[in-house]
Amino acid sequence: MRQASIASPALRYNMVESRLIGRNRCVKGYVMLVRQATIDDTQKIVDLFTSRVTVWQRLSAAGQVENLPYTDLTIYERWLHGGAWMSLETGAIWLSHLLSGNGLAYVADDAGRILAYAEAFYNRELTPMGAHLHVANLQAAEDCADETHLLLADAILIDARAPGRLSVDYPAYDQDSATYHRKYFGTAEDARLTRYALNAQIGQSFYKSQEFDKTDASLIDGWALAVGRWTSPRALWESEWIEHWRGIPQIVERAKHRHYVNASGHEAIVCFHQQLYNERNAEVYCWSPRNLSTQLLVAIRDLGHRHGFRVLTLALPDFSARLLPPDTTADPNERVIATVKV
């Protein structure tokens, strides 16, 4: 029998009217606690993520792969192994952003040892998804007990009661993730997305575009992530649209173009981000009050061409992929969006 009790004061977020409350359970004479993460937890969370990396590598000046100790790598070289949680410095920046009202960050605290970490984002988008809490990242220690997974899931599901739905995402080939989320969260597959590569080209339609750098998340309230929904609209907004890494030159060197677009009345906020190892290709993300239309697709391809990109990568559901030209290339690896009503 699982139990949850209040172990700390309610902590309110600006995102929605919701609470993240400490929940505990007595285990073998000590208290297992699921609580909000704090900046003091950063190093332990980093250790949780980096413990899964078996080999630390970098490219030498000659283009050869070198195996090196973690401490010999730069912050950027560590970043390439898994993002913000690969270093104390970047982890602290990201966690501070979440704790400033931009997300939820949970830790499973076993008498001072962090056994698991999760981050989630409230979203309100087009139907059928509507309002939901999306678990965007979850990491647990290899020796994490089953009841710790259950307690963490319970805490997240309780916070998902406000919107009434919880969502997760994982690669379609990853049956372990599918089983994990089904077991602990009760999710079932809701949709699949595929990444498509298509050529950028000059369009034959009229649209308006202007550079756009506003970051208030209320701008996308009720909107869909019409292109690039590899995660939830809010999760991608906080991690990709907002600039966190101006202090890391190698990240800044990758071109990023952000626009407000109006294509025959179809408005959208569009981001082109240069791919890591192919400077003529770009990942495209697009938030909009409507799903992808032909007019918006033409505008995206034209804008990408004007920025000097040859190939654009768009993650789309099947109903939007029907708008793509016949010479589009589909990636065989799909992404699953799984949900559960709470």
Wavefront OBJ file of the C-alpha trace (Angstrom):
o trace
v 0.000 0.000 0.000
v 1.427 3.376 -1.032
v 0.870 6.416 1.120
v 1.590 10.098 0.605
v 1.726 12.806 3.235
v 2.613 16.488 3.367
v 6.219 16.923 4.464
v 6.893 20.523 3.425
v 4.934 23.727 2.727
v 3.140 24.068 -0.585
v 5.245 25.675 -3.296
v 3.329 27.602 -5.933
v 4.373 27.975 -9.551
v 3.419 30.785 -11.912
v 2.580 28.286 -14.637
v -0.799 27.164 -13.299
v -2.609 26.900 -9.996
v -0.845 23.780 -8.754
v 1.342 22.572 -5.905
v 4.482 20.520 -5.612
v 4.372 19.032 -2.125
v 6.992 16.965 -0.321
v 5.778 13.401 0.117
v 7.430 10.814 2.284
v 7.349 7.232 3.402
v 9.154 5.569 6.275
v 11.484 2.884 4.926
v 13.677 0.774 7.225
v 13.782 3.422 9.922
v 14.401 6.477 7.741
v 12.278 8.706 5.571
v 12.167 8.406 1.788
v 11.112 11.821 0.517
v 9.945 13.091 -2.861
v 10.355 16.865 -2.821
v 11.133 19.866 -4.958
v 14.756 19.986 -6.051
v 16.916 22.856 -4.815
v 20.141 24.360 -6.116
v 21.991 22.500 -3.355
v 20.949 19.262 -5.082
v 22.653 20.168 -8.360
v 25.861 18.181 -7.937
v 23.985 15.071 -6.819
v 21.645 15.315 -9.805
v 24.630 15.743 -12.129
v 26.200 12.649 -10.564
v 22.970 10.747 -11.235
v 23.084 11.596 -14.947
v 26.830 11.301 -15.512
v 26.968 7.892 -13.820
v 25.208 6.471 -16.903
v 27.996 7.628 -19.254
v 30.491 4.778 -19.563
v 33.089 6.501 -21.763
v 33.957 10.207 -21.955
v 35.280 11.259 -25.351
v 36.187 14.225 -27.504
v 37.461 14.889 -31.006
v 41.114 15.867 -31.244
v 42.359 18.646 -33.523
v 43.153 15.905 -36.042
v 39.573 14.665 -35.954
v 40.379 11.528 -33.950
v 38.188 10.292 -31.097
v 39.970 10.408 -27.741
v 38.909 8.688 -24.512
v 39.607 11.008 -21.593
v 38.778 11.425 -17.903
v 35.668 13.511 -17.195
v 37.761 16.223 -15.546
v 39.818 16.744 -18.724
v 36.784 17.723 -20.795
v 35.467 21.255 -21.236
v 31.913 22.116 -20.242
v 30.894 21.979 -23.893
v 32.557 18.609 -24.442
v 30.643 17.249 -21.463
v 27.468 18.862 -22.799
v 27.767 16.798 -25.982
v 27.337 13.639 -23.905
v 23.850 14.560 -22.688
v 23.075 18.253 -22.288
v 22.777 20.481 -19.250
v 23.020 17.741 -16.631
v 26.538 16.758 -17.692
v 28.189 19.557 -15.641
v 27.574 21.324 -12.355
v 27.654 24.754 -14.009
v 25.082 24.077 -16.725
v 22.957 21.961 -14.400
v 22.703 24.841 -11.927
v 21.665 27.278 -14.673
v 18.962 24.931 -15.947
v 17.640 24.013 -12.499
v 17.511 27.678 -11.494
v 15.410 28.367 -14.582
v 12.979 25.579 -13.704
v 12.683 26.724 -10.094
v 11.889 30.273 -11.220
v 8.368 29.202 -12.142
v 9.143 27.643 -15.500
v 8.839 23.963 -14.659
v 8.631 21.347 -11.933
v 11.742 19.569 -10.643
v 11.414 16.532 -8.371
v 13.992 14.528 -6.446
v 13.622 11.270 -4.544
v 15.722 11.903 -1.435
v 16.900 8.857 0.518
v 18.406 10.341 3.685
v 20.480 12.793 1.644
v 21.173 10.566 -1.344
v 19.338 11.542 -4.537
v 17.958 8.314 -5.990
v 15.886 9.812 -8.800
v 15.187 13.099 -10.553
v 12.337 14.187 -12.816
v 11.261 17.404 -14.502
v 7.832 18.207 -15.862
v 6.005 21.066 -17.577
v 2.397 22.182 -17.584
v 0.931 22.625 -21.055
v -2.312 23.879 -22.491
v -2.553 23.183 -26.209
v -5.006 22.313 -28.941
v -7.384 19.412 -28.515
v -7.242 16.469 -28.231
v -4.299 16.957 -25.845
v -5.641 20.087 -24.188
v -4.227 20.702 -20.690
v -1.696 18.217 -19.358
v 1.462 17.794 -17.286
v 4.327 16.467 -19.403
v 7.225 14.500 -17.908
v 10.133 15.611 -20.070
v 13.074 14.068 -18.231
v 13.408 11.296 -15.671
v 16.574 9.666 -14.395
v 16.979 7.125 -11.604
v 19.929 5.375 -10.007
v 20.546 1.853 -11.246
v 19.918 0.441 -7.761
v 16.734 2.475 -7.286
v 14.111 0.276 -5.571
v 10.697 -0.329 -7.071
v 8.942 1.553 -4.287
v 11.056 4.657 -5.006
v 9.854 4.639 -8.613
v 6.289 4.258 -7.341
v 6.621 7.113 -4.864
v 8.073 9.452 -7.489
v 5.332 8.545 -9.961
v 2.676 9.135 -7.293
v 4.013 12.630 -6.591
v 3.975 13.531 -10.282
v 0.513 12.055 -10.854
v -0.869 14.059 -7.936
v 0.422 17.253 -9.568
v -1.148 16.141 -12.854
v -4.612 16.208 -11.280
v -4.908 19.963 -11.875
v -4.863 19.679 -15.693
v -6.418 16.199 -15.572
v -3.927 14.457 -17.849
v -0.301 13.351 -17.785
v 1.862 12.783 -20.864
v 5.289 11.301 -21.541
v 7.391 10.707 -24.651
v 9.935 8.063 -25.627
v 11.434 6.450 -28.760
v 9.118 3.919 -30.381
v 11.888 1.314 -30.383
v 12.471 1.686 -26.617
v 10.242 -0.998 -25.153
v 11.847 -0.595 -21.730
v 10.614 3.015 -21.574
v 7.168 1.990 -22.774
v 6.979 -0.675 -20.067
v 8.321 1.689 -17.389
v 5.792 4.441 -18.052
v 2.937 1.975 -18.372
v 3.876 0.295 -15.080
v 4.482 3.364 -12.935
v 2.291 6.019 -14.574
v -0.370 3.926 -16.298
v 0.185 5.594 -19.678
v -0.948 4.227 -23.031
v 0.267 5.224 -26.485
v -1.685 8.182 -27.832
v 0.223 9.288 -30.942
v 3.409 8.844 -32.938
v 5.607 11.365 -34.679
v 8.180 10.979 -37.424
v 11.083 13.229 -38.383
v 11.102 14.253 -42.042
v 13.889 15.855 -44.068
v 12.823 18.094 -46.946
v 14.573 20.631 -49.108
v 14.361 24.310 -48.310
v 13.214 26.269 -51.348
v 11.943 29.656 -52.471
v 8.176 29.713 -52.023
v 5.452 30.927 -54.340
v 3.205 32.507 -51.721
v 2.973 35.689 -49.681
v 3.671 35.767 -45.961
v 4.917 38.208 -43.356
v 7.899 37.482 -41.145
v 9.865 39.359 -38.529
v 12.619 38.419 -36.101
v 11.094 37.588 -32.748
v 12.833 37.140 -29.401
v 10.064 37.411 -26.807
v 10.187 34.568 -24.275
v 6.979 34.881 -22.233
v 5.401 31.417 -22.228
v 1.923 32.961 -22.224
v 2.530 33.613 -25.942
v 2.015 29.907 -26.663
v -0.829 29.293 -24.202
v -3.433 27.216 -26.024
v -1.161 26.719 -29.038
v 0.072 23.491 -30.577
v 3.652 22.543 -31.288
v 2.720 22.216 -34.948
v 6.250 21.263 -36.013
v 8.881 19.582 -33.862
v 6.707 17.946 -31.218
v 9.426 15.574 -30.068
v 8.408 16.655 -26.569
v 5.673 18.978 -25.248
v 5.165 22.600 -26.411
v 6.178 24.081 -23.054
v 9.143 21.768 -22.534
v 10.595 22.726 -25.919
v 9.852 26.414 -25.364
v 11.813 26.455 -22.109
v 14.732 24.371 -23.388
v 15.077 25.433 -27.032
v 13.380 28.780 -27.653
v 14.796 30.531 -24.592
v 18.538 31.232 -24.723
v 20.344 29.817 -21.677
v 23.833 29.173 -22.978
v 25.312 32.479 -24.120
v 28.348 31.725 -21.983
v 29.276 28.656 -24.065
v 30.707 29.902 -27.389
v 30.461 26.545 -29.166
v 26.701 26.460 -28.580
v 26.265 30.075 -29.681
v 28.145 29.318 -32.915
v 25.281 27.111 -34.073
v 22.997 29.526 -35.902
v 19.512 29.971 -34.479
v 16.864 32.094 -36.210
v 13.604 32.950 -34.437
v 10.638 34.483 -36.248
v 7.030 35.480 -35.948
v 5.288 34.427 -39.173
v 1.869 35.172 -40.628
v 1.157 33.023 -43.686
v -2.213 34.011 -45.164
v -3.675 34.431 -41.702
v -1.911 31.407 -40.207
v 0.285 32.887 -37.477
v 3.172 30.989 -35.937
v 6.364 31.345 -33.927
v 9.129 29.536 -35.804
v 12.661 28.533 -34.825
v 15.397 27.297 -37.176
v 18.344 25.751 -35.332
v 21.434 24.704 -37.243
v 22.210 21.017 -36.815
v 25.240 20.072 -34.785
v 27.313 18.323 -37.451
v 25.777 19.684 -40.658
v 25.804 23.466 -40.966
v 23.554 23.488 -44.046
v 20.761 21.592 -42.275
v 18.378 22.914 -39.629
v 15.914 21.535 -37.099
v 12.595 23.385 -37.298
v 10.229 24.044 -34.388
v 6.927 25.844 -34.767
v 4.302 26.887 -32.205
v 0.942 27.890 -33.651
v -2.766 28.142 -32.755
v -3.402 25.754 -35.670
v -1.798 22.602 -36.972
v 0.499 22.785 -39.987
v -1.059 24.164 -43.181
v 0.189 24.310 -46.762
v 0.634 28.085 -46.485
v 2.729 27.788 -43.333
v 4.819 24.958 -44.787
v 5.646 27.065 -47.868
v 6.661 29.964 -45.614
v 8.879 27.710 -43.471
v 10.666 26.295 -46.518
v 11.157 29.769 -47.973
v 12.499 31.213 -44.713
v 14.860 28.276 -44.317
v 16.183 28.873 -47.828
v 16.699 32.578 -47.115
v 18.783 31.658 -44.064
v 21.044 29.522 -46.234
v 19.842 26.080 -45.181
v 19.510 23.306 -47.749
v 17.625 20.700 -45.733
v 15.011 21.216 -43.019
v 14.064 18.563 -40.477
v 10.470 18.618 -39.216
v 8.944 16.235 -36.648
v 5.277 15.745 -37.553
v 2.244 13.556 -36.841
v 0.785 11.587 -39.741
v -2.044 14.032 -40.452
v 0.444 16.877 -40.975
v 2.940 14.757 -42.903
v 0.373 14.408 -45.694
v 1.202 17.997 -46.678
v 4.842 17.171 -47.427
v 6.149 16.829 -50.996
v 6.795 13.330 -52.397
v 10.592 13.709 -52.322
v 10.599 14.056 -48.523
v 12.729 11.546 -46.600
v 11.303 9.972 -43.426
v 13.475 8.874 -40.510
v 12.611 5.271 -39.558
v 12.734 6.044 -35.823
v 9.432 7.355 -34.479
v 8.567 9.126 -31.227
v 5.675 7.968 -29.045
v 3.462 10.324 -27.053
v 1.729 8.348 -24.286
v -0.919 9.748 -21.936
v -3.154 8.881 -19.016
v -6.152 10.713 -17.590
v -5.759 11.559 -13.914
l 1 2 3 4 5 6 7 8 9 10 11 12 13 14 15 16 17 18 19 20 21 22 23 24 25 26 27 28 29 30 31 32 33 34 35 36 37 38 39 40 41 42 43 44 45 46 47 48 49 50 51 52 53 54 55 56 57 58 59 60 61 62 63 64 65 66 67 68 69 70 71 72 73 74 75 76 77 78 79 80 81 82 83 84 85 86 87 88 89 90 91 92 93 94 95 96 97 98 99 100 101 102 103 104 105 106 107 108 109 110 111 112 113 114 115 116 117 118 119 120 121 122 123 124 125 126 127 128 129 130 131 132 133 134 135 136 137 138 139 140 141 142 143 144 145 146 147 148 149 150 151 152 153 154 155 156 157 158 159 160 161 162 163 164 165 166 167 168 169 170 171 172 173 174 175 176 177 178 179 180 181 182 183 184 185 186 187 188 189 190 191 192 193 194 195 196 197 198 199 200 201 202 203 204 205 206 207 208 209 210 211 212 213 214 215 216 217 218 219 220 221 222 223 224 225 226 227 228 229 230 231 232 233 234 235 236 237 238 239 240 241 242 243 244 245 246 247 248 249 250 251 252 253 254 255 256 257 258 259 260 261 262 263 264 265 266 267 268 269 270 271 272 273 274 275 276 277 278 279 280 281 282 283 284 285 286 287 288 289 290 291 292 293 294 295 296 297 298 299 300 301 302 303 304 305 306 307 308 309 310 311 312 313 314 315 316 317 318 319 320 321 322 323 324 325 326 327 328 329 330 331 332 333 334 335 336 337 338 339 340 341 342
